[in-house]
Amino acid sequence: MCKAIYGIVCTAILSLVIGFADNARAADDYTIDPMHSGIGFKISHIGLSWIQGRFNSFSGDFTLDPDNPANSSFSMSIKTDSIDTNNKGRDNHLRSPDFFNAKQFPVVSFKSTAIKPIDGGYEVTGDLTLHGVTKSISFALKGGAKAEFPKGKLRTGFTAEFPVKRDDFGVGKPGNGLGDEVFATVSFEGVKK
């Protein structure tokens, strides 16, 4: 009788342990693949045209928990000196203290603080740190389809488009011919760790 009860108790404890282990594995960790990702932007020039550019050096990670999306997270770091608008003189000016001040502020970073599921993706809120200033921003992150590429490498991807006000972060002086809003596009693939 005691052995039977002991066996039942052990089985129950083992089931709980396995259950907790399964829950711990529910979240998937990904590393952003820079070869299949991009960070672009556009900004109005004197209301006549759009200057477009990108950042060539960035990295990031994210965690997806489909059972409890609030436990998901996204983070990314961008090297400001990797700015590229296809014009060397302009890029050097953008790296200078007049704009990004890349020597003093070498990284733009984002770290999520809240994730909420929406149709076709997530609503992401987080802290954007740019030019030494941190502000909370929110945006829709669309995507989440999965693919195996190459064989044995599970990956998923997302895209977001959102405005960032230069004045909020002190990037460049007002009235310099550039619009206050920079329209950012972030598209990335993550490879499951």
Secondary structure, 3 states (H helix, E strand, C coil): CHHHHHHHHHHHHHHHHHHHHHHHHCCEEEEECHHHCEEEEEEEECCCEEEEEEECCEEEEEEECCCCHHHCEEEEEEEHHHEECCCHHHHHHHHCCCCCCCCCCCEEEEEEEEEEEECCEEEEEEEEEECCEEEEEEEEEEEEEEEECCCCCEEEEEEEEEEEEHHHHCCCCCCCCEEEEEEEEEEEEEEEC
